[in-house]
């Protein structure tokens, strides 16, 4: 089967050009720049006219919580992979704080079996670190598993690793990328007690910026970086939220970095000023912080101090989420709208189209050494997101594809939305509609 995607604005490896992409079966067979190497169009069986559209590599979201197994009242692989496809995401990496936590080979195998059956897009799963499972981690075949998730601060589904000997052992012996959630547990506990005393009832969500403070983030991130430097470990700091943390990272070319960093959609879009209107909807860990911090994150992304954009997509049911501050869980869904958010910031000249492709496609593939994905290259898997820059829409809770049926972006108007998503040469989303495709998705594989 040969599918020609023609006349699109192709965004790939720092360039934007008009052209065509020929897909044969699962892979890209030709990338044709119009006017350069396109005297004649190749033969095809099916055509997708991308005139006026932007053609990206499929987005790779390396930080999601799809909640399966054990928490499927919130979300599941079936529902959330479809929400992801609607946002142009073609590969996701899911976190281990499910129920039970994914900390053994048997539990990893269970999640892969669920994804093989239910996922619309490509997938992988982190094995979670604990204070005593280094032997399980060392059994992992990291050519088939994306990496190790380390919680250095407790969050939803507490998997806190707080034993110094266990941390040293993990950083010394890790055979793969460690993705670390960094918040100092001691600082958070002290601040939580302080604010509970100040607000014994009806605490406002705006205190979250100080309950999960900038100091808690910096001290934990600095400690993780110190361990990584000591042992030469490949470390990727998840969801950086503060200006101060940026001093821990470099702007070296990505290929020269052993310590890399992620920023997430909520922290690029929201600031602490938004608590007034959005309240508990934007409670997440680490917290949304000041406008000053948010703007520093945006600049650091442009200047290559921050390396990837993910979502930390973390849905909860409405009944769970919309509770008083100290009872409400942290986390929000965002995988369906990440590309529209990034495009909005691009239209505002904060980012560029090549930067979107670099941080959401190329860099995730390079950092995690994903085989044959993340680029529009001949011979690579045909994972493609086609974006309509003229599509205007308003986010509505009732129309959200995520199982939780709410969004922090409810009521916001965007111009620009993914209109088609191809996974391994098959359209799974087309004309703004999910297409049921059996066996389109694959387990991601990795170079050691």
N, C-alpha and C positions, 0 to 999 in steps of 0.2 A: 504494500500500500504506500503510495507516494502522495504526500500532501504538500502543496505549495502555499506558503504564507507570503503574499506578494504586496509590494508597495508600502511597506511599513517604515517607520523611523526606527531603525535598529540601534539599540544602546548596548555597547559591549566593549569592555577593555579600554575605557577612556575615550571612545569615539561614538559619535552619533551620525548615522548616515542613512539615506533612503536605500532600500533594497529588498531582497527576497530571501526566504529561507526554505530550502527543500528538505522535507522530512521523509525518510524511507524507513518504514517499520518503526523501530524504537529510537532511531538516532538521526542526528542532523547529517545530511550528506553534502549539502552545499550552503554556503553563506555568500550571497551575491550582492555586491555593492552596485547599485544602479549607475549606469554611465561609466563604470570602470571595467567590469567583467561580465556584463549582462547583454551582450549583443542579441542573444536568443534565450528565451526562457526554457528551462528544462521541461521534459515531459512530466506530467503529473496525472493522478487519478482524481484528486479532489483539490479545490482551491479555497483559500480563505483570503478575502480581500481586506487587507489591513490599511487601506488608504486612510490617511488622517489619524492613524493609531500609532502608539508607541510600543515597540516590541522589546521586552526585557528577557534576559534569562529568567527562568522560574525563581521566585524568591525562596530563600532558605531560612527558615526560622529555627534557630538553634536553642530556643528557650520557650517551651510551652508546657502547660499542665493540662493534659486532656482527661485526667481524673480517673482513668480506668487502669486497673480494677479497683473496686471497693468504694468509690465515691461517685458512682454513675448517676446519682440524683442531680449532680452539678453539671456533668458533661460526660461524653464518652468519645472514643476514637471515631465512631461512625459520624456523630454530629459535628465534632470539631474539625475533622479533616475536611468536611464539606464547607464549613465556614472559612477554613484556610484557603481552600481552592477558590472560593469567591473573592479572596483577596490576592490571588495570584501566587500563593505559596504552593510550591511543588514538593518540598521536603521539610519535615519537621523533626526536631529532636525533643523527646518528652522527658520530663524530670521524674526522679524516683520517689517523690513523696506522695505515693498512692497508698492504698490500704490493702494488703500490707506493703511496706516500703520495698522498693526494688533493690535489695541488697545481696541477693544470691543468684547463682546461675539458673536455678530452677524458676525463680520469679522473673528473671529476664526472659527466659524462654516462653513463659506464659504470656508476657506482654507482646512479644514478637508474634506469637500465634494469633492473638487477638487482632493485631494490626494487619496481618496477612489476610485475615478474613474480612475486616471491616473498614480499613483505611482506603480513602479515595486517592491519597497522595503518598509519596515516598516517605519513609520513616526510619528512625532509629531511636534508641533508648539509652539513657545514662544508667550506669550502675551507681548506686549511692554508697558513699563512704559512711562507716560508723566507727565507733571507738574500738571495735574488735573484729572487723571483717576484712583485714588486709589479705588474708589467704584467699578469700572469694574473689577479691579484686584481681589478684595475680593469676587466677585461673581464667580470666576473661580473654576471649579472642578479640582483640581490638581492631582486627581487620573487618569485624562484623558488628562492632559496638562503638558508639561515637565518642565515649569518654567517661570520666568519673565526675560525679557531682558531690561537692563537699559543702555542707552547711556549717559555716563558722559563726552563724547566728541562727537562733531558732526562728522558724516561720511556720506556715501552714503545714501540718503533718510533721511534728517535731522530729528532726533527724540530726540534732545538734551534735557535732564532734567537738568536745571540749577537753579531751585528754591530750596533754602536750606530747607525751611519748607517742601516742597514736598519730598525731599530726606529723611529727618528725619522721616517723616510719613511713607514712604515706608519701610525703614529699621526697624522701630519700629513694624510695623504691618504685614510684609510680611509672608504669610503662606507657602512659597515655596522657592526654591533656586533662588537667584538673580544672574543672569549672567551679569557682568558689563563690558562694553567697557570703558576703563579708559584712557583719555587723557585730559589735562587741556585746556579748550577752550580759556582762556585768554592768555596763553602762545603761543598757536598755532596762534591765531589772530595776536599777536605782531610779531612773527617770520615770518608769511606770508607777512605782510606789509614790513618788513625789506628786505626780499628776492625779493619781487616784485620791490622794489626800486633798488636793486643791479642788477636785471635781468629783465628790462622792456620788453625785447624781447628774445626769444630763451633760456629760462631758462633750464639748464640741469637737468635731472631727479635725479642726484646724490644729489641735494640739499634737496630732500625729507627727508633724514635722519635728517636734521636740522630744516626743516619746521615743521615736526612732531617729535619733539626731545625726547631724553631720559628724560630730565627734565619734559616735559609735561606728559609723561607716569608715572614717579615716583610720582609726586605730586598728580595726580588724583587717582592712585592706593592706595597711602598711606591714602588719605582721605576716600576712600571706605572702606578700612580695619579698619580705626578708627571708622567709623559708625557701621560696623558689630560687632566690639568688644564692642561698647557701648550698642548695643541692642541685642547681642547674635544672630545675623542674620546668616543664611546659605548663604554664599557668594562664588561665583566662578568667579575669575577674568579671563576674556577672553584674548586670544592672548598676553601673556606676551612677551616682546621683549628686556628687558634690564637686565644687571647684577645687577644693583642697586635695581630693584624691587624684586629680589629674597630674599633680607633681610626681606621682609614683610611676608614671608611664612615659614612654619616649615617642618621638615622631620618626623613628627609623623606618626604612622600608619594611613592609610586612615580613618579607623573607628573612630579615635579620633579627626579628623579635622572638624571644622565648616567653616574654610576658606580654599578653595582649588584654584588651578590655572591651567590654560590651556596654552599649547604652540602649535603653528600652524606650519604646514609643511613648508610654505615659510620662516619662521624665523629659522627653524632648518637646512634648506638647503642653503639658500642664505645669503650673507653678503653684506655690502655696496660696496665692491669691484666689485660686479656683475653689478652695475649700468652702468659701462663703456660699457659693452657688451650688456646688456639686456635692459637698458634704461627704458622706460615707462612700459615695460612688468611687472616689479616687483614693480611698484608703488602700495602700499597698505597701509591701516591704521589699526593699527600703522605701521610705516615704518620699512622696513628691515634696520637693524643697523649694527654695526661694527662686524668684525670677532671675536673680543674679547667678545662682547655680545653674538653672536651666540654660541661660544664655551661654555660660561657660561650656556646658556640655555640647551645645550646638557648634560653637567655635572649635572645640577640640575634635569633633567629628570631621570638620572641614580640614583641619590641620593635621589629620592622621595621628593624633594622640589617642583617640578612641577608634577602634577598628571595625566593629560590627554593630548593626542595628538588629535587635530582636524585639519580641513583644512582652515576654513574661506573661503570656495569656493565661489567666488564672480565674476561671469562672466559679461563681457560687450561686446557689438558688436565690431568688428574691427574698424568700423567708429567712434564709441564713444571713444574707448580706445587709438587709435594711433593718438592723437592730441598733440599739444604743452603742456608742463608740466602743466601749471596752468589751462588748459582747460580739461585735461584728467582725467577721474574718477579713483578713487583708487579701487583696487581689481583685483584678478586673479582667473582663474579656476584651481583646483588642485585635485578634489575628485577622478578622474579616476586613478591618479598615486600615491596617498598617500602611499599605501602599498608597491609599488616598491621603492619609496624614502626611506621609513623606512627600508626596507630589504637591500638596498644598504648600508645604514649606519650601519646595523647589520653585513654585510659581512666585512665592514671596522673595525669591532670590537669596534665601538662606542656604539652600543646597542646590545641586545641579543634577541633571539626569545621570551623567556618568558616576557621580558620587552615590546616588541611589543604587546603581548596579554594583558598584564596588563594595558598599557596606552591607547590602542585603543579599548579594549573590556571590560575587567573586571572593571576598575576604572570608566569609564562612566556609566556603569550599577549600580555601587554602589553609586556614588555621586547623581545620579538622581533617584535612587531607582526603576529602571526599572524592572518590574515583569518578571521573568523567561527568561531573555536574558543576553547575555554577557559572558556566560560560556558554555563549553561543559560538561553539567551535565545531568544525566538521569532525565527525566521529564521536562527539559527545552525545549523551542521552538528550532526546528532544523534550526537555523541560522548559516551557516557554510561557510567559505571561504577556498577554496583549492588553494594552491599557488605552482606554478612550478618554482623552483629555477634555472632551467637550461634555461628557456625561455629568449632569447636575443631579444631585440627590440629597435628601435629608435623612439622616440616621433616625430611625424610629425603633424603640424597644420592641414593638410588636413584630417588626420585620427582621430582627436579628436572627441569623442562622444558628448561632450558638444555642445550645440547649437551655441555657439560663434565661434567655429572652430579655436581656437588658444590656445596656452599653453605657460607658461613661461619656460617649459622644452623642447620646440621645439629644435630638433637637438641633444638632449642628448641620449646617449646609456645606457640602463639599462640591467642587467641580473637578471631576477626574475619578474614574473608577475602572478597575479591571473588567473587561468585557468577555475575555476568553482565557482559559488556562489549559495548557497541554501538558500531560504527564507521560513520559516515555512514548511520545509519538501519538497519543490518543487525547482528544479533547474530553476533559471531564467537566468543563464549565464553558458554556458558549452562549452568546447573546444574553448575558447576565443571568443565566439559568444553569443549575447543576444538571449534568447529564450522567446518568448511572452507567459506569463503565466497569465491568468486572475485569479483574486482573490487570488494571492499568498500573497500579502502584507496585513498587519494589522496595525491598530492604536496601538501604544505602550501604555501600561498601567503602572501605577506607584503606589507604596506603599506609603501611607501617613506617 
